Structures are given as structure tokens and as C-alpha cells.
Amino acid sequence: MLLTIDIGNTNITLGLFNGQKLGDRWRLATDHERMADEYGLQISALLQHVNCDRNCIEGVCMASVVPPLTGRIIQACKQYLNHTPVLIDHKANTGLNILYEDPSAVGADRIVDAVAVRELYSLPACVIDFGTGTTFDAINANGDYLGGAIAPGLSIGADALYQRTAKLPRVNLEAPPSVIGRNTVHAIQAGLVYGYVSMVEGMVVRFRHLLGKEMKVIATGGLAEIITHETQVIDYVAPWLTLDGLRILWEMNR
């Protein structure tokens, strides 16, 4: 079996593949204070929970946008799984033509998502990743990665309102009954959720103008479902897209 690990700023996502099929998967909170042994024990416990010991693992493929944690989790995989992860970044064999001015500045997760979309969906495409930041990535009809846009994520917006105002409360990230909130909680939720929906819809229009009317829109990330329930511009919701991309890239780089 293949273990895939995506280290993000808010979550660490892990998945077990048996061939091309994704089985068990987990989202963990990213903890900058946790040491390699702690991550190793946590990963071992997850595998044991599904009756998979380290002898079941054929390899590990990993992407990270959190440099301080990259080395720790590599060390954890070496010590507790007896595998050195295949680390995906712009230098890896991806088969992806990255047209960004500085390819090294493209986040590993954005590269992995682009590879997954190129292999699994029709092109051209726009990938929207609803995570700590909300990223929009453009892949043209030839499968080239063109670049994209980065906006503050939904949770960042909610945290900023709570932290930078004297009276506004922290709210759950969910759609309120109406776009016109009749209390403060619903008003904040309306601004956050429907405001982000409008941003997404507007960005999709602009991307489609450049990529063509046949452009498909694929949403991923931990917060994707909150937004996709409120709009018709998303063609596919793929919450585990990055894990699928890591599986594809492991086959190319093993």
C-alpha cells in the first residue's frame, strides 16, 4: 500500500492507496510544536487503527508547504515506517510544464493538484483549493500550468473579524438562513460565505474568459463543501484531489 501525506498550513492530510483506490484517509491539525517522534507515533497509531502495520506500506509520497515540518515528518517516516518519502516539489518529475515566472515559488500542493486534474479531468480547467488560503490555478488545454490567484481563506476572514473588532463574535463557518442577516452571527456568516461565493463566481468568469468556455472547475480542500453548496459554477468536488495527485506522482518518481 502507498501512504500519501499532504502537509498544509492548517491540516495534514493522509491517505492509504491500494493500487489506484483510495481507502482510509485522515485530516489532522497541523501542529508546529510537535516533534518527529510525536508525528511518527501518531501515524503509526492511525495505521494500527485500520490494521495496517508498517510492513503493509510499500512507499510514502509527500508534499509540503510548511518547511519547518517537512524534515520532521520525513524523519518520522524513516524511523517509524522504514521508508524515505518521495518529496514532490517543482524539481520532481511531474510531466507538468510550469509557466510561472519562478517555478520554485509554486506551492507543492498546487503542482500536485494540477497533475491530478490533468490526469483525471478534461482540460482546460480551473482548480479552486479552499484551505488556509483560497487558491485558483489555471491549466490550459495543452496541460500547461499557467499560474493563478491567491486570496485569504474563509477561516482567515472569520478569524480577522473576531480578532480585529471589539464586539463581533467568532462564528461557525456555515451558510446562514438568508443573505440578509437579522442578527450579528447570521450577518457575519452571510458576509463570509456569500461574499466568498460571489468572489468564486466572479473569478471563474474571469478565468473562463482566458481559458475558454469549455473550462471545467474542480473544487478541493477542507472548506470546499461550504462554498460549493451555494453555487452552480463548480463542476466537480474532489476533497482528496491532492492525495490522488500524490499517488500519480509516486508512480512517476518511485
Residue pairs with C-beta under 8 A, 6 or more apart in sequence:
1 16
1 17
1 18
1 23
1 52
1 56
1 57
1 58
2 16
2 17
2 57
2 58
2 59
2 60
2 61
2 247
2 250
3 14
3 15
3 16
3 17
3 43
3 47
3 57
3 59
3 60
3 61
3 77
3 81
3 83
4 14
4 15
4 16
4 17
4 60
4 61
4 62
4 243
4 246
4 247
4 250
5 12
5 13
5 14
5 60
5 61
5 62
5 63
5 73
5 77
5 85
5 246
6 12
6 13
6 14
6 62
6 63
6 64
6 109
6 112
6 242
6 243
6 246
7 30
7 62
7 63
7 64
7 65
7 66
7 69
7 70
7 73
8 30
8 65
8 66
8 109
8 131
8 132
9 30
9 65
9 66
9 131
9 132
9 133
10 29
10 30
10 131
10 132
10 155
10 222
11 27
11 28
11 29
11 30
11 131
11 222
12 27
12 28
12 29
12 30
12 69
12 73
13 25
13 26
13 27
13 28
13 240
13 242
13 243
14 25
14 26
14 28
14 43
14 46
14 243
15 22
15 23
15 24
15 25
15 26
15 240
15 243
15 246
16 22
16 23
16 24
16 25
16 47
16 50
16 52
17 23
17 243
17 247
20 247
22 240
22 243
22 244
22 247
23 50
24 46
24 50
24 52
25 240
25 243
26 46
27 222
28 42
30 66
30 69
32 66
32 68
32 69
34 42
34 72
35 72
36 71
36 72
36 73
36 75
36 76
36 79
37 76
37 79
39 72
39 73
39 76
40 75
40 76
40 77
40 79
40 80
40 81
41 80
43 76
43 77
43 80
43 81
44 54
44 80
44 81
47 53
47 54
47 56
47 57
54 80
54 81
54 82
54 83
57 81
57 83
59 83
59 86
59 250
59 254
60 77
60 81
60 83
60 84
60 85
60 86
61 85
61 86
61 88
61 246
61 247
61 249
61 250
61 253
62 70
62 73
62 74
62 77
62 85
62 86
62 87
62 88
62 246
63 87
63 88
63 89
63 108
63 109
63 111
63 112
63 242
63 245
63 246
64 70
64 73
64 87
64 108
65 107
65 108
65 109
70 87
73 85
74 84
74 85
74 87
77 83
77 84
77 85
78 84
86 92
86 249
86 250
86 253
86 254
88 94
88 108
88 111
88 112
88 246
88 249
88 253
89 104
89 108
89 111
90 98
90 103
90 104
90 106
90 108
90 111
92 111
92 249
92 252
92 253
93 249
93 252
93 253
94 111
94 115
94 249
94 252
95 115
95 252
96 111
96 114
96 115
96 118
96 143
96 144
96 145
97 142
97 143
97 144
97 145
98 106
98 111
98 144
98 145
99 144
99 145
99 146
99 147
100 106
100 145
100 146
100 147
106 145
107 135
109 129
109 131
109 242
110 127
110 129
110 135
110 137
110 145
110 148
111 145
112 242
112 245
112 246
112 249
113 127
113 129
113 137
113 220
113 241
113 242
113 245
114 127
114 137
114 139
114 145
114 245
115 245
115 248
115 249
116 238
116 241
116 242
116 244
116 245
116 248
117 123
117 125
117 127
117 139
117 218
117 241
118 125
118 139
118 143
119 245
119 248
120 238
120 244
121 216
121 218
121 236
122 214
122 216
123 139
123 140
123 141
123 142
123 143
123 216
124 138
124 139
124 140
124 141
124 211
124 212
124 214
124 215
124 216
125 138
125 139
125 211
125 215
125 216
125 217
125 218
126 136
126 137
126 138
126 139
126 204
126 207
126 208
126 211
126 215
126 216
126 217
126 218
127 135
127 136
127 137
127 139
127 148
127 218
127 219
127 220
127 241
128 134
128 135
128 136
128 137
128 200
128 203
128 217
128 218
128 219
128 220
128 221
128 224
128 234
129 135
129 137
129 219
129 220
129 221
129 224
130 153
130 154
130 219
130 220
130 221
130 222
130 223
130 224
130 226
130 227
131 153
131 221
131 222
131 223
132 153
132 155
132 156
133 150
133 151
133 152
133 153
133 156
134 150
134 151
134 152
134 153
134 154
134 196
134 199
134 200
134 221
135 148
135 149
135 150
135 151
136 148
136 149
136 150
136 151
136 203
136 207
137 145
137 147
137 148
138 145
138 146
138 147
138 148
138 207
138 210
138 211
139 145
139 146
140 146
140 211
141 211
141 212
149 203
151 199
152 160
153 223
154 173
154 192
154 193
154 196
154 223
154 226
154 227
155 173
155 223
157 192
157 195
157 196
158 170
158 171
158 173
158 188
158 192
159 170
161 168
161 188
161 192
162 168
162 169
162 170
168 184
168 188
169 184
169 185
169 188
171 185
171 188
171 189
171 192
172 189
173 189
173 192
173 193
173 223
173 226
174 189
174 193
174 226
175 189
175 193
175 194
175 226
175 229
175 230
176 185
176 186
176 187
176 189
176 190
176 193
177 186
178 186
178 190
179 190
179 194
180 190
181 187
181 188
181 189
181 190
181 191
193 226
193 227
193 230
194 230
196 227
197 227
197 230
197 231
200 227
200 231
200 233
200 234
201 231
201 233
204 217
204 233
207 215
208 215
216 235
216 236
217 233
217 234
217 235
217 236
218 234
218 235
218 236
218 237
218 238
218 241
219 227
219 228
219 234
219 236
219 237
219 238
220 237
220 238
220 239
220 240
220 241
220 242
221 239
222 239
224 237
224 239
225 237
225 239
227 234
228 234
228 237
238 244
